[in-house]
Amino acid sequence: MKKTQVAIFTTAMLLSNAPFAQAESNLEEVTVEGQYLSSSEANSIKTPTPIIDVPQSLSIYTADQITEQGITSIGDIVDYTAGVNTSQGEGHRDAVVFRGVRSTADFYIDGNRDDVQYYRGLYNVEQVEILRGPNALLFGRGGTGGILNRVSKKATIDEQFTGYKSTLNTFGGFGLELDHNFSSSDTSAVRINAVYESLENHRDFFDGDRIGFNPTVRFELSSSTTLDLSYEYADHERFIDRGIPTGPDGRPVEALEDVVFGDEDQNVTALEAHLFRAALQHDFSDSLKANISAFYGDYDKTYQNYFATAYDIATNIVQLDGYIDQTDRQNVILSGNLVSEFETGRIGHTVIFGAEYIDTSSDQFRLNTFFDTSADDRETFFATRPINLRGGVGVNAAGQVTTNRFSDLNDDTRVNLDVTSLYIQDQIEISEQLDILIGARFDSFDIDVFNAENGETRTRKDDEVSPRFGVIYKPKETISIYGSYSESFLPRSGEQFANINGDNNRLDPNVFENIEFGVKWDFSQGLSLTAAVFENEQNSPQVSDADASRFDIIQSEVSGFEVQLNGQFTDSWSVIASYTNLDGETNASGNVPREIPENMFSMWNTFRATDSIGFGLGVTHQGESFINNSNSATLPSYTRVDASVYYDVSDKLRVQVNIENLTDELYFPNSHSTHQATVGAPINALLTLTGKF
């Protein structure tokens, strides 16, 4: 079989440290050391495999690229990534649309499920990895259109360094990051990452703070055994802005671009989280490796808000609704893998066998608004700047003083979830030119939901098998042609398993099937091209309208193709570029699913003028899409231009300026529903000082 470096990585490193193409690195194969991989390899199938041999489309963003482009959020990364776009997430959470499938839960940190709805920080990130297409074999339920994994920074033995990054934007926001690593002995090291951010943007009332603290420790217990321990504390608070309504033409009302449809005092979200991770790696031999990992996450989140639900352009009257929501969740995840390389005759095998157990306890509590004047959860106001509502008290469109109390119970559920999983995968080398990948995962998903409002307990157990199959043909060492088939499922309790009431208790999970064909080509040292054609089909059982005793299968399809170019054209010019074409249809209505732009394009160029001066120029374009599944509201297309300039004062200090929306275009990057379209930021700048000592 061909030589493939196989190091065992903790499950906390399922996808980790495989830059797709770093701007200033080559694609030369190097030896794996510690948890780090060379830039030509990815661990995207839980074994260290060269990216060219992975039968799936993926993208990697390194910490250096994040700094270079002035990226401050997951959404910024998505803007420059093929096959994905952003959703608004109701103004309080990351939400990514993976090939037409919206998700607020397919997020991971070091391969561990991180499914609470919040905005994730990047201060302690080594890289961000986005896999597209169903990913059940790797991650179990969800992953229906793709997943996003953050790889955190780990302690490094025999190194001592301190890095820092300070930022200031033209809206008044600022941040400070610290990264300190030191060896505590010949066989151990400690690394501490910390951040404080003061958040500001272009919208009225917006402010917030983010605190993060992440110490990690590494122990070399022996020459073949390593233990990593990590604790992360997150404390976030910010204003919630859910955008502006659409008009009778179904498009955002531009005249309202400066109006915030919320309460200055009560549109707020807060999160406090404690995350513990432990990972033990052991090499039994050069051909047999093992790892065990444990993760515990404790999340406490509150968000309350008002938002527009209707708008009359003739009278300039807007209808507001709202709610307050509390989530208290604890996740325990235990997992282990064995990886073995062996040969049967002339055929080579890289086999992974793994098991995972997840125990989740999640309490959700929601109260809707209740206005005393309307005796309902909705009330009308004039769409003025600001809306005449503060602290829950205001004047409605009829001129009456109105007071809201969050008192209308919408949801009070207590969830207990147990998931047990077994999976096996074999990457078979038939010849130097032909590989076959085959595997399957079994998940037992057992959920118990107590609905406190009606005192009812419901249970549901789903046993699902998710297969994966791929073929990789390499006519040359630098070219691979692949085809793959994979499945994933999502139980009817949904991403946040809020309830299985009504018919949900009777229905099988939604099943997602993906077929993908692609080509990967390493043109030269440092420049790679990938292209993929795909079709993702969702099958959703629904109770028949004609006969409640039987089920209808509702299907929706999203197909398309994407192209990525990544790497260096010359020693002084590097590029990250992508184009995506999407098309979707739901068979029940014939409509196009929401949030699927037909065309998306992005490109970021970096030019090094001298040894110490460089420039960046980027453009991102998103075509028109529908805001809702009824196709009655539209999100307009837009093109945004970004730029940067940096100056290396010394080898230990860089000064950088990033400018977003250079042409000052009014645009609406995403939405949540018909009357909640996000207003993009006008031209603004970010000043960054990056250094080390």
N, C-alpha and C positions, 0 to 999 in steps of 0.2 A: 504494500500500500504506500501511497505517497506520504512523505514526512509531514506530519501535522503536530505542531507543538501542543501537547496536552498538559496544561497545569490545572489543578483543581481550584475552582473559585467557590467561594461561599455562595449560598443562594442569595446573599446580599449583593452578589456581583453577577447576577444572572446574565445581564447584557453587557457587563461593564467593560469600560476603558478600551474601546476600539474605535478611535476617531475615523470617520469615513474617509476623510482626507484633510489633514491639518494644513493650514496655509503655508507653513514653513517647515514641513517635514517631508521625508521621502517615503516610498513604499517598500523599502528594503526590509526583508524578513530579518528580525532580530530575535534573540532569546527572550523568553518570558521571564521577568524577574518580579517576585512579590505579586502584587495584585495588578500590575500594569501590563498591558499588551502593546505590541507594536501597532503602528497605524494601519497595517494591512489586515488585521484580524478583528473579528467580532465574536462575542460569546452569545450571539442572539439565538442559538439553538442549544444553549446550556453546555456547549463544549466549545473550546477556543477554536474557531473555524475562520479561515480567511474569508473576508466579505465576498470575494468573488465566487466562493463556493456555497453561499447561503441562498436558497431558492425563495427569496422573499425581498420585497422592497423595504429599505430602511434608511434612516438619516441620523447622523451623529453631529451634535454641536458641542465643541469643547469649551472649556473655561476661557481659553485665549480668544476664541471666536466671539464668545458672549461679551467679553470686555471690549474687543475691537469694534464691534458693531453698536456698542452702547445699549445692549439689551438689558432690560430691567425686569422682565416678566416672562412667564411661559407663553403668553400671547405674542410677544415680540418674536420669539423663536418660531412659532407657528406661521407668522407672516412670511417668513423666508424659507419655508419647508414645503416640499412637494406633497400633494395628495391630502393636505389637511388645511382647515381654516378654523377660525374662532367663532364661538357663539358667545352671547353676552353673559350667560350664567347668572341672570337676575342681579347683576352688579355686585355679587358677593362671593364669586367662586371662579376658578378656572373651568372652562368648558371648551372642549375641542371637538370638531366635527371631523372624524376620521373617514375619509372616502364616503361622505354623505351620511354617516352615522354619528349623531350627537352623543357625547359622553361627558359626564361629570364625575365618573368613578374609576375609569381605567388609567389610574395614575399609580406609580410605584416609586419607592425609594430603595435603592439597592436591591431591587427585585421583590420587595415586600409590598403588599397591597396597602395603598394610602388613599382610601376611598371617601374620607370625609370631605365635604364641600368647602374649600377655602382657596385663597390665593397662595401659591407655594413660592417660597423664596429661592434664590439662586446663590446665596453667599457662600454656601458650603458645597457647591456642586463642582465635581471634576468634569462631568459632561452630562448632556441630556440626549437620550436616545429615543427615537420615534420609530416604531415598527408598524407597518400598515398591513391590513388584511386580518382575518380572525386569528387569534393567538391562544386558543384554549389549551393546546398541548403544553405550552409553557406556563400559562397563568390561570387555567381553569375558566370559571364562568366569566362573562363579560369579554372584554377584548374583541368585541364584535366587529369593529371596523379598524381597530388598531389599539396600541397602548403607548404610553409615555412613561419612561423610566428615568429618574434622576440618580446618577451615580455620585455618591458623596465622597468627599476627600477623606483619605485614611492616613494614619500616622506612618511615617517612614523611618526605619531604623538607620542609624549611622548618618543622619542628616540633621542640621540645625539651621533654621531660617525663620525669618519673620517677614511676612508680606502685608501690605495694606492697600486699601483703595478708598478714596474719598470722592464723593460726587456732589454736585450742586446743579439744579436745573433752573430754568428761567421762570418757572412758576413759584419758586421758593422752596421746593423740596430739597432735602439733602440726605446723605447717608455716609456711614463710615463702616468699613469692614476690616477685620483683623484675622490673619492666618499665621499661627505660630507653631512650629514643630521643633521638638528636641528629643534626643535620645536620653532615656532615664537609666539605661545600662547597655551592656553590649548586646543584649537580646530583647530590648524593649524600647518603645518610643511613645511619646505623647504628642497629640496635635490638637490645637484648640482653634476653632473658627467661631467668630462672633460678629454680629451686625446690629447696628441701630439705623433705622430709616425714619425720617420725617416725611410723610407723603403729602404732596400737593399736586393739583393739576389745573386745567383750564376752566373747570366747572364751578359754579357758585357752591359754597359751603363745603366743598370737598377738602378733607384733611384726614390724617391718620398717622399711626405709628406702627412700626414693626420691629420687634426685638427677637433675635435669634442667638442661641448659644449652643455650641456643639463640640464638646471634647470627645476625642477618640484615643484609644490605647491599643497598641499592638504588642503581642508577646510571641517571640519565637521559642516555643516550648522545647523544640528539638530541631534538628536539621530538616525534618520532614513534617513538622507540625507547627501550625500558626494559629493564634487566637486573636481575633479583633473584637473589641468592646466599644460601644458607642452610646452616648446619651445626647438627646437633643431637646432643647426647650424652645418653644415658639409662643410668642405673645403678640397677637395682631389685633388692631382695631382700626376701622376706616369707615368713612361715609359711604352709603349705598346710593348709587345713581343708576336708574334704569332707563335713561334716555328720554326720547320725545315721541309723541304720537304721529301716526300717519294721517293724511288727509283723504278726501273723497277719491283722489286718484290712486290711493294705495301706496303713496310714497311719503317718506318723512317730510313733515312741514318745516321747510327751511326757515320760515319766519320765526319759528320757535327755538332756533338753535341755541339761544342763550338762557332758556327757561329750564329750571330744574323742577321736575314734577315730584317733589317729595317734601319732607319736613326737615328743616335745618337741624332740629334737635333729635328727631326720632328715627331718621334713616341712618342706621348704624349697625355694624356687625363687629363681633369680637370673638376671638378664638384663643384658647390656651391649650397647649398640647405638650405632652411628655412622651418621648419616643426612646425606647431602649432596644439596642440591637447587639447580638452576639453571634459570632461566626467562627467555627472551628474547621480548619482544613488539615487533612492528613494524606500523605503519599505513602501508600503501602509498597509501591514499586513504581518503576518508570511507566508501567502500563495500567496501573490500577490506582485510582485516586478516590477520595471521599470527602464529603463536607456535611456539616450539620449546622443549622442556623436557627436562632430563636429571635422573635420580634414581639415587643409589647408596645402598643400605642394607646394612650389615654387622651381623648379629645373632648373638650368642652366648648361648645360653640353656640352663640346666640346671634340671631339677626332679626331686625324689625325694620319695616319700611312701608312707604306709600308709593304708589305707581299709577300711571294712567291706564285706564281700560277702555275709554271712548273719548272721542273729540268731535265737536261740531264746529266746523270752520266758519259757518255763517254767524254764529253767536259768540264764537271764541270761548266756548264753555267746555271744560274738560271734566271727565268723571274719574275720581280717584278711588282706589281700593287699597287694601294693605293687610298686613299680618305681622305677628311676632312668632318666631320659631326657635325652639331650643333643641339641640342634639347633644346627647351625652353618650359617647361610644368608647368601648374598649375592645381592641383587637389583639388576640394572641395567635401567633403564627409559628408553627414548628415545621421544619422541613429538612430533608436530607437527600443527597445524591451519591450514587456510585457511577464513576466513569471508567470504562475499560476499553483498551485498544488491543485487538488481537487479529489473527488471520486464520481463515479456514481455506486451506490450499493456497491459491493465488488471490483470493478475495479478502480484502481488508475490511475491518469493522471498527467503528467507534460507537460504542453502546453506552447510553445513559439510562439508568433506572433510578426513579425517584419517588418520594412520598411526601405528602404535605397534609398538615392538619390545621384547620382554622377554627377558632372559637371566637365568636363576636357577640357582644352584648350591646344593644343599641336602644336607647330611649329617645323617642321623638315626641315633641309637644308643640302644638300650634294653636294660636288664638287669632281669629280674624278681627278686623276692625269692626266697631259698632258705633255709628254716629247717632247722637241723640235726636237730631233734626229729621233724618231719614228713617230712623229705626231700622237701619240696614247696614251692611258692611260697605256700602258705596255712597258717595256724596259728590255733588257737582260744585265746581269752583270756576272762576274766571281764570283763563290761562295768562296770568300776568307774571312779571318778574319782580319779586318772587311770588309764588303761590301764597295766598293769604291763609297759611296754616303753619303754626309753630307750636311745638310742645303738645300737639294733639288738639289745639284750640284754634279756630279760625272763623272766617266769614264765608258762607257758601254763596253760590251764584244768585240766590234769592235775597241776599242781604242779611241773612240770619246768622247769629253767632252759633257755631256748631262745635261740639266737643266729642272727641273720639275716646272710647275705652277699648283696649284690646281685651274683649270679654266673650266673643262668640267662638266657642270651642269648635275647632275644625278637626283636630287629630290629637290623640293621646295613645300612643302605642308603645309596647315594651317588647323588644325583639330578642330572641335567643337563636343563634345560628351556629350549626356545626357542619363543617365541610371536611370530608376525608377524600384524599386523592391519591391515586397511583398512576404512574406514567412510565412508558418505555419508548425509546427511540434508537434506531440504528441507522448510522450513516455508512452506507456500504460502497466501497470502492471496487467497482467491477473491473476497471482498467484505469490507466492514467488519464483517459479522456472522459470516462463515464462514472458518475456517482448516482446512487439512489438513496433517498432518505425516506424512511417509513417509520411511523410511530402512532401511538394512541394514548389517550388519557381517560381514566375513569374517575368521575366525580360523584360523590354522594352528598347531595345538598339537602340538609334537613333544617327546616325553619319552623319556629314556634312564635306566633304573634298574639299578644294579649292586647285587645282593644278595650282600653279602660272606659271609654265613653258608653259602650253598651255591655261591658262586662263579659265579652265573648273572647274565647281563645280559639284560634285556628292554627292548624298545622299543615304542612305540605312537605313531602319528600320526593326529590327527583334524583334518579340515578341515570347519569348521562355518560356516553362514550363519545369522545371527540377525536376523530382520526386526522392524520396529517400524512401527505405523500408528496414527494418531490423528486425531480430528475434534473441532474446538472450534466450538461455536455460541454466539454472544453476542447474545441478544435485547436486552440493554442493556449499556452499557459496564461496568457494575458486576456483571454476572452472566454466567457462562459455564457451558455444559452440554457435557460431553465424553464421548467413548468412546475406548477405546484397546485395542490388541492388541499383545503383545510376547512374545518368546521369549528364553530363556537356556539355557545348557547347563553341565554339570559333568562333566568327564572322569572315567573310572572310577578314575583314580589318586587321586581325592578332593581335598579342600581342601588337604591338606598333602602330596599326591603321595608318600606313603610307599612304595607299591609298586603294581605291576601284575601281581602273581603270580597263578597259577591262571587262573581264567576271566576275571579282569579284563583280561587281555591280549587277549581275544577280543571284549569287549563294547563296543558303542557308548556314547557319553556319555549320561547322564541328560538329558532335555529337559524344561524347565519352560515351560508356556504360561500366559499371564495375560490375562484379559479384564476390563476395568474400565470402569464408567460412573460419572460423578460430576457434581457441581455445585459451583461456587465463587461466593460472593456476598459482595461488600464492602458491608456494610450502610451504613456511614458512615465518615467519616475515622477510621481506627484500629480498626475492628472487622470481622472477617472470619469467615465460616462456610464450611466445606467438608464435603462428604459424598460417600462413594464406596461402591459395591457392586462386589464383585470375586469372581473365581473363579480359583484357581491350580491347575493340573493338572500332576503329575509323571508322566512316562513313563520307566520304568526297565527296560531289557532284562535278563533273567535267563536263565541256562541252565535249560532245562526239566528238572524232576525225572523226567519220564517218558521223555525222549529227549534225551541230552546233545548230540546233533547239531543240535538246533533251540533256538530261544529263545522264551520267553514274555515278554510285555510286562506288567509289573506297574504298575498305576496307583494313584495316591493323589490325592485332591482336598481342597483347603481352600477354602471359600467363606465369605463374610461381608460385613459392612458396617461402616463407621466414620464418625464425625462428629467434627469439630473446631471449636471456637469459640476465637478468639484475638484479643485486643485490649483496647480500653478502652470500658467502658460509660459512664463519666463521667470528668471530669478527675482524680478522686481514686480511681477504682476500675478496676483492670485484671484480666483473667482469662485463664487458659490452661486449656481444658477439652476432654476427649475421651471418647468411648464407642466400644468395639469389640465386635462380636459375631462369633465364629468357629465354624465347624463343619467337621469333617474326617472322611474315611473312606478306608481302604485297601481296594481291591477284592479283594486276595488273602485277607484275613482278616475284613473287615467291621468291624475295630476302628477306634477313633479314634486318630490319630497322637498321640504323646506331646507334652506341653507345649503343648496348645492349650486355654486356658480359654475357655469359651463366652462369658463376659462379662468385660470389663475397662472400668474407669471411672477417670478421674482429673480433678482440678480444683485449680488453684492460684489463689488470689485475693490481690491486693495492694491494701491500703487506705492512702491517705495521709491521716492525721488532721490534720496541720499541715504547714507548709513543711519542718519538720525531723523529724517523727515519722511512722512508718508501720508497718503490721502486715501479716503474711502468714498465710494459712490455707489448708491443702491437705488433700486426701484422695485416696488411691489404693486402688482395689479390684481384686482379681484373683479370678475365680471358680475353682471346683474344676477340676483337670485331671489327666490321667494321667501318672504318672512314667515308665512304660514302654509300649512299643508293644503288649505283651500285655494291657494294661489291668488288670493284677493289683495295681498299686500306685497310690495316689492322693495328690496334693498338695492339701491342704485349701484352701478359699477363705479370704481374709482381707481386712480393711479396716484401713488404717493412716492415722492423722491426723497431720499435721505442721503446725508453726506457726513464725512468726518475728516479731521486732520489731526495728526499727532506729531509730537516732537520729543525725542529721547534726550533729555537733559544730560543723562549719564546712563551707564548700564544698570543703574539702580533706581532711576526715576523717569517716568513718562508723563507728559502733559498731553491731554487729548480733549478735543471738542467734537461732539456729535450733534448734528442738526437733523431733526426730524421734520418731515413735511416741508421741504425746502421751498416749494411753490405756494405754500399756505392755502392748500385746497380745502374746501369744506367737503367732508366725506363722512360716510356712515359705515364703519367697518363691520358691524354685526348687529344682532338684535336678539330678543328673547321671544316676543310675540308681537301681534299686530301693532300695538301702540307703544312699543318699547324699543326704539331704534337708538343705538349708541351714537353720540356725536364725537367724531374723531378730533384729536388735538390739532390746533393750528400750529404754525411754525414755532418751534421751540428748540432750545439748545441744552445740552448736558455737558458740563465741565467735569473731567475726571482726572485725578492724580493717582497714578499707580506706582508703587515702589516697593523696595525691600531693603532690609538692613540686617 
